[in-house]
Amino acid sequence: MYDKISPIYSIALVASKYFDDDQPIHSFVLTEKDGGQVLELPVGEHEELRKPFEMVIIELKKFRKGQLEKSQRQWIEFFANRAFSQATSHKRQNI
């Protein structure tokens, strides 16, 4: 049954400061309440264990180009409807 379910990604862009730190990007996954084990389910033909849900919160006020990896910067530029600061070098297979 789970081999037909694709992981779900949620991206939330917030204009204000949301967390009390300097990180512009926070990523959350589902965990077991008491033990903290990350939920992973078998997906696809090879039943690769993957997280079924991930939520990413991006705080735009904290965004500084110098502190992001290239792939993170390109996603921010995409969501902000900006021209990419560098050309993309290759296509991703598993986006």
PyMOL Python script that loads the backbone (N, CA, C, O; Angstrom):
from pymol import cmd

cmd.read_pdbstr("""\
ATOM      1  N   MET A   1       0.818  -1.195   0.000  1.00  0.00           N
ATOM      2  CA  MET A   1       0.000   0.000   0.000  1.00  0.00           C
ATOM      3  C   MET A   1       0.867   1.265   0.000  1.00  0.00           C
ATOM      4  O   MET A   1       0.595   2.194  -0.761  1.00  0.00           O
ATOM      5  N   TYR A   2       1.902   1.312   0.841  1.00  0.00           N
ATOM      6  CA  TYR A   2       2.716   2.512   0.941  1.00  0.00           C
ATOM      7  C   TYR A   2       3.585   2.740  -0.285  1.00  0.00           C
ATOM      8  O   TYR A   2       4.111   3.837  -0.470  1.00  0.00           O
ATOM      9  N   ASP A   3       3.747   1.710  -1.138  1.00  0.00           N
ATOM     10  CA  ASP A   3       4.584   1.890  -2.324  1.00  0.00           C
ATOM     11  C   ASP A   3       3.970   2.860  -3.317  1.00  0.00           C
ATOM     12  O   ASP A   3       4.659   3.318  -4.229  1.00  0.00           O
ATOM     13  N   LYS A   4       2.699   3.183  -3.168  1.00  0.00           N
ATOM     14  CA  LYS A   4       2.008   4.117  -4.056  1.00  0.00           C
ATOM     15  C   LYS A   4       1.980   5.546  -3.503  1.00  0.00           C
ATOM     16  O   LYS A   4       1.576   6.476  -4.201  1.00  0.00           O
ATOM     17  N   ILE A   5       2.403   5.715  -2.264  1.00  0.00           N
ATOM     18  CA  ILE A   5       2.334   7.029  -1.621  1.00  0.00           C
ATOM     19  C   ILE A   5       3.669   7.751  -1.770  1.00  0.00           C
ATOM     20  O   ILE A   5       4.714   7.222  -1.391  1.00  0.00           O
ATOM     21  N   SER A   6       3.628   8.938  -2.315  1.00  0.00           N
ATOM     22  CA  SER A   6       4.838   9.759  -2.434  1.00  0.00           C
ATOM     23  C   SER A   6       4.981  10.623  -1.191  1.00  0.00           C
ATOM     24  O   SER A   6       3.979  10.998  -0.583  1.00  0.00           O
ATOM     25  N   PRO A   7       6.211  10.945  -0.805  1.00  0.00           N
ATOM     26  CA  PRO A   7       6.387  11.860   0.327  1.00  0.00           C
ATOM     27  C   PRO A   7       5.752  13.224   0.034  1.00  0.00           C
ATOM     28  O   PRO A   7       5.667  13.648  -1.119  1.00  0.00           O
ATOM     29  N   ILE A   8       5.316  13.890   1.080  1.00  0.00           N
ATOM     30  CA  ILE A   8       4.679  15.203   0.979  1.00  0.00           C
ATOM     31  C   ILE A   8       5.628  16.238   1.567  1.00  0.00           C
ATOM     32  O   ILE A   8       6.161  16.051   2.661  1.00  0.00           O
ATOM     33  N   TYR A   9       5.836  17.322   0.842  1.00  0.00           N
ATOM     34  CA  TYR A   9       6.685  18.413   1.308  1.00  0.00           C
ATOM     35  C   TYR A   9       5.841  19.672   1.408  1.00  0.00           C
ATOM     36  O   TYR A   9       5.108  20.019   0.482  1.00  0.00           O
ATOM     37  N   SER A  10       5.954  20.338   2.523  1.00  0.00           N
ATOM     38  CA  SER A  10       5.245  21.590   2.743  1.00  0.00           C
ATOM     39  C   SER A  10       6.286  22.681   2.951  1.00  0.00           C
ATOM     40  O   SER A  10       7.203  22.531   3.759  1.00  0.00           O
ATOM     41  N   ILE A  11       6.140  23.773   2.222  1.00  0.00           N
ATOM     42  CA  ILE A  11       7.071  24.894   2.347  1.00  0.00           C
ATOM     43  C   ILE A  11       6.273  26.125   2.758  1.00  0.00           C
ATOM     44  O   ILE A  11       5.364  26.559   2.051  1.00  0.00           O
ATOM     45  N   ALA A  12       6.626  26.675   3.907  1.00  0.00           N
ATOM     46  CA  ALA A  12       5.944  27.865   4.407  1.00  0.00           C
ATOM     47  C   ALA A  12       6.915  29.036   4.386  1.00  0.00           C
ATOM     48  O   ALA A  12       7.981  28.982   4.999  1.00  0.00           O
ATOM     49  N   LEU A  13       6.543  30.085   3.681  1.00  0.00           N
ATOM     50  CA  LEU A  13       7.331  31.320   3.657  1.00  0.00           C
ATOM     51  C   LEU A  13       6.693  32.293   4.638  1.00  0.00           C
ATOM     52  O   LEU A  13       5.516  32.628   4.513  1.00  0.00           O
ATOM     53  N   VAL A  14       7.469  32.742   5.610  1.00  0.00           N
ATOM     54  CA  VAL A  14       6.934  33.692   6.582  1.00  0.00           C
ATOM     55  C   VAL A  14       7.722  34.995   6.482  1.00  0.00           C
ATOM     56  O   VAL A  14       8.948  34.981   6.367  1.00  0.00           O
ATOM     57  N   ALA A  15       7.020  36.107   6.525  1.00  0.00           N
ATOM     58  CA  ALA A  15       7.647  37.420   6.355  1.00  0.00           C
ATOM     59  C   ALA A  15       8.288  37.921   7.644  1.00  0.00           C
ATOM     60  O   ALA A  15       9.199  38.748   7.603  1.00  0.00           O
ATOM     61  N   SER A  16       7.823  37.430   8.778  1.00  0.00           N
ATOM     62  CA  SER A  16       8.348  37.923  10.050  1.00  0.00           C
ATOM     63  C   SER A  16       9.284  36.899  10.694  1.00  0.00           C
ATOM     64  O   SER A  16       9.398  35.760  10.240  1.00  0.00           O
ATOM     65  N   LYS A  17       9.943  37.335  11.753  1.00  0.00           N
ATOM     66  CA  LYS A  17      10.818  36.436  12.508  1.00  0.00           C
ATOM     67  C   LYS A  17       9.928  35.470  13.288  1.00  0.00           C
ATOM     68  O   LYS A  17       9.060  35.897  14.049  1.00  0.00           O
ATOM     69  N   TYR A  18      10.144  34.179  13.099  1.00  0.00           N
ATOM     70  CA  TYR A  18       9.280  33.157  13.681  1.00  0.00           C
ATOM     71  C   TYR A  18       9.969  32.407  14.817  1.00  0.00           C
ATOM     72  O   TYR A  18       9.333  32.081  15.819  1.00  0.00           O
ATOM     73  N   PHE A  19      11.272  32.131  14.667  1.00  0.00           N
ATOM     74  CA  PHE A  19      12.041  31.418  15.681  1.00  0.00           C
ATOM     75  C   PHE A  19      13.103  32.344  16.270  1.00  0.00           C
ATOM     76  O   PHE A  19      13.568  33.269  15.605  1.00  0.00           O
ATOM     77  N   ASP A  20      13.478  32.091  17.508  1.00  0.00           N
ATOM     78  CA  ASP A  20      14.468  32.924  18.203  1.00  0.00           C
ATOM     79  C   ASP A  20      15.899  32.459  17.925  1.00  0.00           C
ATOM     80  O   ASP A  20      16.626  32.094  18.848  1.00  0.00           O
ATOM     81  N   ASP A  21      16.293  32.475  16.670  1.00  0.00           N
ATOM     82  CA  ASP A  21      17.665  32.157  16.285  1.00  0.00           C
ATOM     83  C   ASP A  21      17.973  32.874  14.978  1.00  0.00           C
ATOM     84  O   ASP A  21      17.144  33.632  14.477  1.00  0.00           O
ATOM     85  N   ASP A  22      19.160  32.641  14.423  1.00  0.00           N
ATOM     86  CA  ASP A  22      19.557  33.324  13.192  1.00  0.00           C
ATOM     87  C   ASP A  22      19.376  32.476  11.937  1.00  0.00           C
ATOM     88  O   ASP A  22      19.647  32.951  10.835  1.00  0.00           O
ATOM     89  N   GLN A  23      18.925  31.239  12.080  1.00  0.00           N
ATOM     90  CA  GLN A  23      18.761  30.349  10.932  1.00  0.00           C
ATOM     91  C   GLN A  23      17.526  30.741  10.123  1.00  0.00           C
ATOM     92  O   GLN A  23      16.442  30.857  10.694  1.00  0.00           O
ATOM     93  N   PRO A  24      17.656  30.950   8.812  1.00  0.00           N
ATOM     94  CA  PRO A  24      16.501  31.312   7.996  1.00  0.00           C
ATOM     95  C   PRO A  24      15.636  30.114   7.594  1.00  0.00           C
ATOM     96  O   PRO A  24      14.476  30.286   7.223  1.00  0.00           O
ATOM     97  N   ILE A  25      16.197  28.898   7.667  1.00  0.00           N
ATOM     98  CA  ILE A  25      15.471  27.709   7.218  1.00  0.00           C
ATOM     99  C   ILE A  25      15.409  26.677   8.336  1.00  0.00           C
ATOM    100  O   ILE A  25      16.432  26.305   8.911  1.00  0.00           O
ATOM    101  N   HIS A  26      14.193  26.220   8.638  1.00  0.00           N
ATOM    102  CA  HIS A  26      13.971  25.167   9.635  1.00  0.00           C
ATOM    103  C   HIS A  26      13.185  24.044   8.969  1.00  0.00           C
ATOM    104  O   HIS A  26      12.229  24.294   8.235  1.00  0.00           O
ATOM    105  N   SER A  27      13.597  22.808   9.231  1.00  0.00           N
ATOM    106  CA  SER A  27      12.948  21.646   8.631  1.00  0.00           C
ATOM    107  C   SER A  27      12.416  20.736   9.733  1.00  0.00           C
ATOM    108  O   SER A  27      13.107  20.465  10.716  1.00  0.00           O
ATOM    109  N   PHE A  28      11.177  20.265   9.559  1.00  0.00           N
ATOM    110  CA  PHE A  28      10.526  19.425  10.559  1.00  0.00           C
ATOM    111  C   PHE A  28       9.998  18.149   9.914  1.00  0.00           C
ATOM    112  O   PHE A  28       9.487  18.168   8.795  1.00  0.00           O
ATOM    113  N   VAL A  29      10.131  17.040  10.640  1.00  0.00           N
ATOM    114  CA  VAL A  29       9.597  15.753  10.203  1.00  0.00           C
ATOM    115  C   VAL A  29       8.727  15.198  11.326  1.00  0.00           C
ATOM    116  O   VAL A  29       8.758  15.703  12.448  1.00  0.00           O
ATOM    117  N   LEU A  30       7.950  14.157  11.021  1.00  0.00           N
ATOM    118  CA  LEU A  30       7.107  13.534  12.036  1.00  0.00           C
ATOM    119  C   LEU A  30       7.943  12.590  12.893  1.00  0.00           C
ATOM    120  O   LEU A  30       8.731  11.794  12.381  1.00  0.00           O
ATOM    121  N   THR A  31       7.756  12.693  14.213  1.00  0.00           N
ATOM    122  CA  THR A  31       8.457  11.807  15.138  1.00  0.00           C
ATOM    123  C   THR A  31       7.469  11.175  16.104  1.00  0.00           C
ATOM    124  O   THR A  31       6.371  11.688  16.318  1.00  0.00           O
ATOM    125  N   GLU A  32       7.879  10.045  16.688  1.00  0.00           N
ATOM    126  CA  GLU A  32       7.063   9.370  17.691  1.00  0.00           C
ATOM    127  C   GLU A  32       7.085  10.225  18.950  1.00  0.00           C
ATOM    128  O   GLU A  32       8.149  10.666  19.384  1.00  0.00           O
ATOM    129  N   LYS A  33       5.929  10.457  19.530  1.00  0.00           N
ATOM    130  CA  LYS A  33       5.774  11.417  20.620  1.00  0.00           C
ATOM    131  C   LYS A  33       6.687  11.141  21.812  1.00  0.00           C
ATOM    132  O   LYS A  33       7.351  12.061  22.291  1.00  0.00           O
ATOM    133  N   ASP A  34       6.739   9.924  22.297  1.00  0.00           N
ATOM    134  CA  ASP A  34       7.500   9.639  23.514  1.00  0.00           C
ATOM    135  C   ASP A  34       8.967   9.312  23.248  1.00  0.00           C
ATOM    136  O   ASP A  34       9.846   9.777  23.973  1.00  0.00           O
ATOM    137  N   GLY A  35       9.235   8.520  22.219  1.00  0.00           N
ATOM    138  CA  GLY A  35      10.605   8.086  21.959  1.00  0.00           C
ATOM    139  C   GLY A  35      11.387   8.977  21.023  1.00  0.00           C
ATOM    140  O   GLY A  35      12.617   8.928  21.011  1.00  0.00           O
ATOM    141  N   GLY A  36      10.702   9.793  20.235  1.00  0.00           N
ATOM    142  CA  GLY A  36      11.367  10.693  19.306  1.00  0.00           C
ATOM    143  C   GLY A  36      11.854  10.045  18.023  1.00  0.00           C
ATOM    144  O   GLY A  36      12.575  10.674  17.248  1.00  0.00           O
ATOM    145  N   GLN A  37      11.468   8.784  17.786  1.00  0.00           N
ATOM    146  CA  GLN A  37      11.891   8.098  16.560  1.00  0.00           C
ATOM    147  C   GLN A  37      11.246   8.763  15.344  1.00  0.00           C
ATOM    148  O   GLN A  37      10.043   9.024  15.336  1.00  0.00           O
ATOM    149  N   VAL A  38      12.056   9.034  14.316  1.00  0.00           N
ATOM    150  CA  VAL A  38      11.563   9.658  13.089  1.00  0.00           C
ATOM    151  C   VAL A  38      10.743   8.635  12.313  1.00  0.00           C
ATOM    152  O   VAL A  38      11.187   7.505  12.108  1.00  0.00           O
ATOM    153  N   LEU A  39       9.546   9.028  11.881  1.00  0.00           N
ATOM    154  CA  LEU A  39       8.684   8.145  11.104  1.00  0.00           C
ATOM    155  C   LEU A  39       9.237   7.995   9.698  1.00  0.00           C
ATOM    156  O   LEU A  39       9.442   8.985   8.995  1.00  0.00           O
ATOM    157  N   GLU A  40       9.477   6.759   9.291  1.00  0.00           N
ATOM    158  CA  GLU A  40       9.907   6.445   7.934  1.00  0.00           C
ATOM    159  C   GLU A  40       9.096   5.253   7.454  1.00  0.00           C
ATOM    160  O   GLU A  40       8.893   4.292   8.197  1.00  0.00           O
ATOM    161  N   LEU A  41       8.631   5.316   6.207  1.00  0.00           N
ATOM    162  CA  LEU A  41       7.813   4.257   5.626  1.00  0.00           C
ATOM    163  C   LEU A  41       8.453   3.757   4.342  1.00  0.00           C
ATOM    164  O   LEU A  41       9.136   4.517   3.656  1.00  0.00           O
ATOM    165  N   PRO A  42       8.239   2.469   4.000  1.00  0.00           N
ATOM    166  CA  PRO A  42       8.782   1.938   2.746  1.00  0.00           C
ATOM    167  C   PRO A  42       8.059   2.543   1.548  1.00  0.00           C
ATOM    168  O   PRO A  42       6.829   2.560   1.505  1.00  0.00           O
ATOM    169  N   VAL A  43       8.827   3.039   0.573  1.00  0.00           N
ATOM    170  CA  VAL A  43       8.257   3.690  -0.608  1.00  0.00           C
ATOM    171  C   VAL A  43       8.859   3.073  -1.861  1.00  0.00           C
ATOM    172  O   VAL A  43      10.061   2.812  -1.916  1.00  0.00           O
ATOM    173  N   GLY A  44       8.020   2.842  -2.867  1.00  0.00           N
ATOM    174  CA  GLY A  44       8.487   2.382  -4.173  1.00  0.00           C
ATOM    175  C   GLY A  44       8.779   0.900  -4.251  1.00  0.00           C
ATOM    176  O   GLY A  44       8.602   0.157  -3.286  1.00  0.00           O
ATOM    177  N   GLU A  45       9.235   0.488  -5.429  1.00  0.00           N
ATOM    178  CA  GLU A  45       9.537  -0.920  -5.703  1.00  0.00           C
ATOM    179  C   GLU A  45      10.562  -1.493  -4.739  1.00  0.00           C
ATOM    180  O   GLU A  45      10.441  -2.633  -4.292  1.00  0.00           O
ATOM    181  N   HIS A  46      11.565  -0.696  -4.426  1.00  0.00           N
ATOM    182  CA  HIS A  46      12.668  -1.174  -3.586  1.00  0.00           C
ATOM    183  C   HIS A  46      12.410  -0.956  -2.101  1.00  0.00           C
ATOM    184  O   HIS A  46      13.269  -1.228  -1.262  1.00  0.00           O
ATOM    185  N   GLU A  47      11.216  -0.461  -1.789  1.00  0.00           N
ATOM    186  CA  GLU A  47      10.800  -0.205  -0.406  1.00  0.00           C
ATOM    187  C   GLU A  47      11.844   0.596   0.378  1.00  0.00           C
ATOM    188  O   GLU A  47      12.163   0.288   1.527  1.00  0.00           O
ATOM    189  N   GLU A  48      12.354   1.620  -0.277  1.00  0.00           N
ATOM    190  CA  GLU A  48      13.305   2.529   0.369  1.00  0.00           C
ATOM    191  C   GLU A  48      12.591   3.269   1.497  1.00  0.00           C
ATOM    192  O   GLU A  48      11.503   3.809   1.293  1.00  0.00           O
ATOM    193  N   LEU A  49      13.194   3.296   2.680  1.00  0.00           N
ATOM    194  CA  LEU A  49      12.587   4.004   3.804  1.00  0.00           C
ATOM    195  C   LEU A  49      12.735   5.507   3.602  1.00  0.00           C
ATOM    196  O   LEU A  49      13.838   6.022   3.414  1.00  0.00           O
ATOM    197  N   ARG A  50      11.595   6.199   3.645  1.00  0.00           N
ATOM    198  CA  ARG A  50      11.596   7.655   3.462  1.00  0.00           C
ATOM    199  C   ARG A  50      10.632   8.283   4.444  1.00  0.00           C
ATOM    200  O   ARG A  50       9.669   7.659   4.890  1.00  0.00           O
ATOM    201  N   LYS A  51      10.911   9.521   4.768  1.00  0.00           N
ATOM    202  CA  LYS A  51      10.003  10.274   5.632  1.00  0.00           C
ATOM    203  C   LYS A  51       8.763  10.624   4.811  1.00  0.00           C
ATOM    204  O   LYS A  51       8.897  11.180   3.720  1.00  0.00           O
ATOM    205  N   PRO A  52       7.549  10.313   5.308  1.00  0.00           N
ATOM    206  CA  PRO A  52       6.350  10.572   4.511  1.00  0.00           C
ATOM    207  C   PRO A  52       5.951  12.044   4.463  1.00  0.00           C
ATOM    208  O   PRO A  52       5.167  12.442   3.600  1.00  0.00           O
ATOM    209  N   PHE A  53       6.482  12.861   5.383  1.00  0.00           N
ATOM    210  CA  PHE A  53       6.098  14.269   5.442  1.00  0.00           C
ATOM    211  C   PHE A  53       7.271  15.096   5.966  1.00  0.00           C
ATOM    212  O   PHE A  53       7.936  14.710   6.928  1.00  0.00           O
ATOM    213  N   GLU A  54       7.511  16.223   5.331  1.00  0.00           N
ATOM    214  CA  GLU A  54       8.522  17.166   5.822  1.00  0.00           C
ATOM    215  C   GLU A  54       7.985  18.577   5.616  1.00  0.00           C
ATOM    216  O   GLU A  54       7.475  18.912   4.547  1.00  0.00           O
ATOM    217  N   MET A  55       8.107  19.385   6.644  1.00  0.00           N
ATOM    218  CA  MET A  55       7.671  20.777   6.560  1.00  0.00           C
ATOM    219  C   MET A  55       8.887  21.677   6.721  1.00  0.00           C
ATOM    220  O   MET A  55       9.659  21.533   7.669  1.00  0.00           O
ATOM    221  N   VAL A  56       9.047  22.599   5.791  1.00  0.00           N
ATOM    222  CA  VAL A  56      10.156  23.549   5.831  1.00  0.00           C
ATOM    223  C   VAL A  56       9.578  24.948   6.017  1.00  0.00           C
ATOM    224  O   VAL A  56       8.687  25.371   5.279  1.00  0.00           O
ATOM    225  N   ILE A  57      10.094  25.650   7.003  1.00  0.00           N
ATOM    226  CA  ILE A  57       9.672  27.031   7.253  1.00  0.00           C
ATOM    227  C   ILE A  57      10.844  27.942   6.907  1.00  0.00           C
ATOM    228  O   ILE A  57      11.944  27.781   7.435  1.00  0.00           O
ATOM    229  N   ILE A  58      10.599  28.893   6.021  1.00  0.00           N
ATOM    230  CA  ILE A  58      11.626  29.835   5.583  1.00  0.00           C
ATOM    231  C   ILE A  58      11.246  31.224   6.082  1.00  0.00           C
ATOM    232  O   ILE A  58      10.191  31.756   5.736  1.00  0.00           O
ATOM    233  N   GLU A  59      12.118  31.800   6.895  1.00  0.00           N
ATOM    234  CA  GLU A  59      11.890  33.137   7.432  1.00  0.00           C
ATOM    235  C   GLU A  59      12.601  34.150   6.535  1.00  0.00           C
ATOM    236  O   GLU A  59      13.826  34.263   6.572  1.00  0.00           O
ATOM    237  N   LEU A  60      11.841  34.875   5.741  1.00  0.00           N
ATOM    238  CA  LEU A  60      12.414  35.775   4.741  1.00  0.00           C
ATOM    239  C   LEU A  60      13.226  36.917   5.349  1.00  0.00           C
ATOM    240  O   LEU A  60      14.185  37.377   4.729  1.00  0.00           O
ATOM    241  N   LYS A  61      12.868  37.385   6.543  1.00  0.00           N
ATOM    242  CA  LYS A  61      13.624  38.485   7.171  1.00  0.00           C
ATOM    243  C   LYS A  61      15.043  38.069   7.532  1.00  0.00           C
ATOM    244  O   LYS A  61      15.927  38.919   7.642  1.00  0.00           O
ATOM    245  N   LYS A  62      15.272  36.770   7.717  1.00  0.00           N
ATOM    246  CA  LYS A  62      16.598  36.276   8.097  1.00  0.00           C
ATOM    247  C   LYS A  62      17.433  35.867   6.890  1.00  0.00           C
ATOM    248  O   LYS A  62      18.600  35.505   7.043  1.00  0.00           O
ATOM    249  N   PHE A  63      16.868  35.919   5.717  1.00  0.00           N
ATOM    250  CA  PHE A  63      17.557  35.447   4.517  1.00  0.00           C
ATOM    251  C   PHE A  63      18.757  36.324   4.195  1.00  0.00           C
ATOM    252  O   PHE A  63      18.623  37.528   3.975  1.00  0.00           O
ATOM    253  N   ARG A  64      19.930  35.703   4.169  1.00  0.00           N
ATOM    254  CA  ARG A  64      21.171  36.363   3.769  1.00  0.00           C
ATOM    255  C   ARG A  64      21.873  35.427   2.804  1.00  0.00           C
ATOM    256  O   ARG A  64      22.130  34.272   3.146  1.00  0.00           O
ATOM    257  N   LYS A  65      22.187  35.897   1.611  1.00  0.00           N
ATOM    258  CA  LYS A  65      22.782  35.047   0.576  1.00  0.00           C
ATOM    259  C   LYS A  65      24.027  34.308   1.043  1.00  0.00           C
ATOM    260  O   LYS A  65      24.197  33.134   0.715  1.00  0.00           O
ATOM    261  N   GLY A  66      24.887  34.952   1.786  1.00  0.00           N
ATOM    262  CA  GLY A  66      26.151  34.362   2.181  1.00  0.00           C
ATOM    263  C   GLY A  66      26.052  33.150   3.084  1.00  0.00           C
ATOM    264  O   GLY A  66      26.992  32.356   3.140  1.00  0.00           O
ATOM    265  N   GLN A  67      24.946  32.978   3.794  1.00  0.00           N
ATOM    266  CA  GLN A  67      24.868  31.887   4.749  1.00  0.00           C
ATOM    267  C   GLN A  67      24.127  30.660   4.223  1.00  0.00           C
ATOM    268  O   GLN A  67      23.933  29.703   4.973  1.00  0.00           O
ATOM    269  N   LEU A  68      23.714  30.659   2.978  1.00  0.00           N
ATOM    270  CA  LEU A  68      22.960  29.538   2.427  1.00  0.00           C
ATOM    271  C   LEU A  68      23.788  28.725   1.449  1.00  0.00           C
ATOM    272  O   LEU A  68      24.660  29.253   0.759  1.00  0.00           O
ATOM    273  N   GLU A  69      23.498  27.421   1.402  1.00  0.00           N
ATOM    274  CA  GLU A  69      24.092  26.578   0.372  1.00  0.00           C
ATOM    275  C   GLU A  69      23.487  26.975  -0.970  1.00  0.00           C
ATOM    276  O   GLU A  69      22.425  27.596  -1.018  1.00  0.00           O
ATOM    277  N   LYS A  70      24.161  26.617  -2.055  1.00  0.00           N
ATOM    278  CA  LYS A  70      23.705  26.996  -3.396  1.00  0.00           C
ATOM    279  C   LYS A  70      22.274  26.523  -3.655  1.00  0.00           C
ATOM    280  O   LYS A  70      21.454  27.294  -4.154  1.00  0.00           O
ATOM    281  N   SER A  71      21.964  25.266  -3.322  1.00  0.00           N
ATOM    282  CA  SER A  71      20.621  24.742  -3.598  1.00  0.00           C
ATOM    283  C   SER A  71      19.566  25.473  -2.780  1.00  0.00           C
ATOM    284  O   SER A  71      18.468  25.722  -3.279  1.00  0.00           O
ATOM    285  N   GLN A  72      19.875  25.826  -1.526  1.00  0.00           N
ATOM    286  CA  GLN A  72      18.930  26.577  -0.704  1.00  0.00           C
ATOM    287  C   GLN A  72      18.698  27.968  -1.286  1.00  0.00           C
ATOM    288  O   GLN A  72      17.563  28.439  -1.352  1.00  0.00           O
ATOM    289  N   ARG A  73      19.779  28.620  -1.708  1.00  0.00           N
ATOM    290  CA  ARG A  73      19.671  29.964  -2.285  1.00  0.00           C
ATOM    291  C   ARG A  73      18.802  29.943  -3.536  1.00  0.00           C
ATOM    292  O   ARG A  73      17.976  30.833  -3.736  1.00  0.00           O
ATOM    293  N   GLN A  74      18.988  28.921  -4.386  1.00  0.00           N
ATOM    294  CA  GLN A  74      18.198  28.837  -5.612  1.00  0.00           C
ATOM    295  C   GLN A  74      16.712  28.651  -5.311  1.00  0.00           C
ATOM    296  O   GLN A  74      15.870  29.217  -6.008  1.00  0.00           O
ATOM    297  N   TRP A  75      16.377  27.871  -4.290  1.00  0.00           N
ATOM    298  CA  TRP A  75      14.967  27.712  -3.927  1.00  0.00           C
ATOM    299  C   TRP A  75      14.385  29.026  -3.416  1.00  0.00           C
ATOM    300  O   TRP A  75      13.263  29.387  -3.769  1.00  0.00           O
ATOM    301  N   ILE A  76      15.140  29.740  -2.592  1.00  0.00           N
ATOM    302  CA  ILE A  76      14.674  31.043  -2.094  1.00  0.00           C
ATOM    303  C   ILE A  76      14.447  31.995  -3.261  1.00  0.00           C
ATOM    304  O   ILE A  76      13.428  32.684  -3.315  1.00  0.00           O
ATOM    305  N   GLU A  77      15.388  32.034  -4.187  1.00  0.00           N
ATOM    306  CA  GLU A  77      15.254  32.918  -5.347  1.00  0.00           C
ATOM    307  C   GLU A  77      14.047  32.513  -6.192  1.00  0.00           C
ATOM    308  O   GLU A  77      13.349  33.373  -6.730  1.00  0.00           O
ATOM    309  N   PHE A  78      13.803  31.227  -6.310  1.00  0.00           N
ATOM    310  CA  PHE A  78      12.642  30.743  -7.067  1.00  0.00           C
ATOM    311  C   PHE A  78      11.340  31.211  -6.415  1.00  0.00           C
ATOM    312  O   PHE A  78      10.472  31.765  -7.089  1.00  0.00           O
ATOM    313  N   PHE A  79      11.203  30.990  -5.101  1.00  0.00           N
ATOM    314  CA  PHE A  79       9.969  31.369  -4.415  1.00  0.00           C
ATOM    315  C   PHE A  79       9.794  32.881  -4.328  1.00  0.00           C
ATOM    316  O   PHE A  79       8.668  33.373  -4.265  1.00  0.00           O
ATOM    317  N   ALA A  80      10.890  33.610  -4.323  1.00  0.00           N
ATOM    318  CA  ALA A  80      10.815  35.070  -4.279  1.00  0.00           C
ATOM    319  C   ALA A  80      10.639  35.670  -5.671  1.00  0.00           C
ATOM    320  O   ALA A  80      10.565  36.890  -5.819  1.00  0.00           O
ATOM    321  N   ASN A  81      10.573  34.809  -6.697  1.00  0.00           N
ATOM    322  CA  ASN A  81      10.411  35.228  -8.087  1.00  0.00           C
ATOM    323  C   ASN A  81      11.559  36.136  -8.527  1.00  0.00           C
ATOM    324  O   ASN A  81      11.353  37.143  -9.206  1.00  0.00           O
ATOM    325  N   ARG A  82      12.778  35.754  -8.121  1.00  0.00           N
ATOM    326  CA  ARG A  82      13.985  36.493  -8.498  1.00  0.00           C
ATOM    327  C   ARG A  82      14.748  35.707  -9.559  1.00  0.00           C
ATOM    328  O   ARG A  82      14.579  34.495  -9.696  1.00  0.00           O
ATOM    329  N   ALA A  83      15.585  36.413 -10.300  1.00  0.00           N
ATOM    330  CA  ALA A  83      16.488  35.722 -11.230  1.00  0.00           C
ATOM    331  C   ALA A  83      17.509  34.955 -10.400  1.00  0.00           C
ATOM    332  O   ALA A  83      17.933  35.426  -9.345  1.00  0.00           O
ATOM    333  N   PHE A  84      17.910  33.766 -10.874  1.00  0.00           N
ATOM    334  CA  PHE A  84      18.913  32.992 -10.155  1.00  0.00           C
ATOM    335  C   PHE A  84      20.235  33.742 -10.155  1.00  0.00           C
ATOM    336  O   PHE A  84      20.645  34.290 -11.178  1.00  0.00           O
ATOM    337  N   SER A  85      20.905  33.767  -9.000  1.00  0.00           N
ATOM    338  CA  SER A  85      22.185  34.455  -8.900  1.00  0.00           C
ATOM    339  C   SER A  85      23.292  33.680  -9.605  1.00  0.00           C
ATOM    340  O   SER A  85      24.315  34.258  -9.971  1.00  0.00           O
ATOM    341  N   GLN A  86      23.094  32.366  -9.800  1.00  0.00           N
ATOM    342  CA  GLN A  86      24.021  31.533 -10.568  1.00  0.00           C
ATOM    343  C   GLN A  86      23.192  30.582 -11.416  1.00  0.00           C
ATOM    344  O   GLN A  86      22.088  30.197 -11.029  1.00  0.00           O
ATOM    345  N   ALA A  87      23.722  30.205 -12.566  1.00  0.00           N
ATOM    346  CA  ALA A  87      23.010  29.257 -13.427  1.00  0.00           C
ATOM    347  C   ALA A  87      22.970  27.892 -12.762  1.00  0.00           C
ATOM    348  O   ALA A  87      23.916  27.496 -12.081  1.00  0.00           O
ATOM    349  N   THR A  88      21.871  27.175 -12.962  1.00  0.00           N
ATOM    350  CA  THR A  88      21.805  25.808 -12.454  1.00  0.00           C
ATOM    351  C   THR A  88      22.683  24.938 -13.328  1.00  0.00           C
ATOM    352  O   THR A  88      22.645  25.051 -14.553  1.00  0.00           O
ATOM    353  N   SER A  89      23.474  24.069 -12.714  1.00  0.00           N
ATOM    354  CA  SER A  89      24.478  23.304 -13.456  1.00  0.00           C
ATOM    355  C   SER A  89      23.971  21.969 -13.983  1.00  0.00           C
ATOM    356  O   SER A  89      24.497  21.471 -14.978  1.00  0.00           O
ATOM    357  N   HIS A  90      22.970  21.378 -13.348  1.00  0.00           N
ATOM    358  CA  HIS A  90      22.457  20.086 -13.800  1.00  0.00           C
ATOM    359  C   HIS A  90      21.031  19.890 -13.303  1.00  0.00           C
ATOM    360  O   HIS A  90      20.575  20.581 -12.393  1.00  0.00           O
ATOM    361  N   LYS A  91      20.338  18.942 -13.912  1.00  0.00           N
ATOM    362  CA  LYS A  91      18.971  18.638 -13.506  1.00  0.00           C
ATOM    363  C   LYS A  91      18.994  17.638 -12.365  1.00  0.00           C
ATOM    364  O   LYS A  91      19.795  16.703 -12.363  1.00  0.00           O
ATOM    365  N   ARG A  92      18.125  17.835 -11.409  1.00  0.00           N
ATOM    366  CA  ARG A  92      17.992  16.891 -10.305  1.00  0.00           C
ATOM    367  C   ARG A  92      17.075  15.761 -10.740  1.00  0.00           C
ATOM    368  O   ARG A  92      16.076  16.001 -11.419  1.00  0.00           O
ATOM    369  N   GLN A  93      17.398  14.546 -10.363  1.00  0.00           N
ATOM    370  CA  GLN A  93      16.578  13.395 -10.712  1.00  0.00           C
ATOM    371  C   GLN A  93      15.414  13.212  -9.745  1.00  0.00           C
ATOM    372  O   GLN A  93      14.313  12.855 -10.164  1.00  0.00           O
ATOM    373  N   ASN A  94      15.644  13.450  -8.461  1.00  0.00           N
ATOM    374  CA  ASN A  94      14.621  13.198  -7.443  1.00  0.00           C
ATOM    375  C   ASN A  94      14.230  14.471  -6.719  1.00  0.00           C
ATOM    376  O   ASN A  94      14.598  14.673  -5.562  1.00  0.00           O
ATOM    377  N   ILE A  95      13.503  15.308  -7.381  1.00  0.00           N
ATOM    378  CA  ILE A  95      13.052  16.553  -6.747  1.00  0.00           C
ATOM    379  C   ILE A  95      11.678  16.315  -6.186  1.00  0.00           C
ATOM    380  O   ILE A  95      11.085  17.221  -5.601  1.00  0.00           O
TER     381      ILE A  95
END
""", "prot")
cmd.dss("prot")
cmd.show_as("cartoon", "prot")
cmd.util.cbc("prot")
cmd.orient("prot")
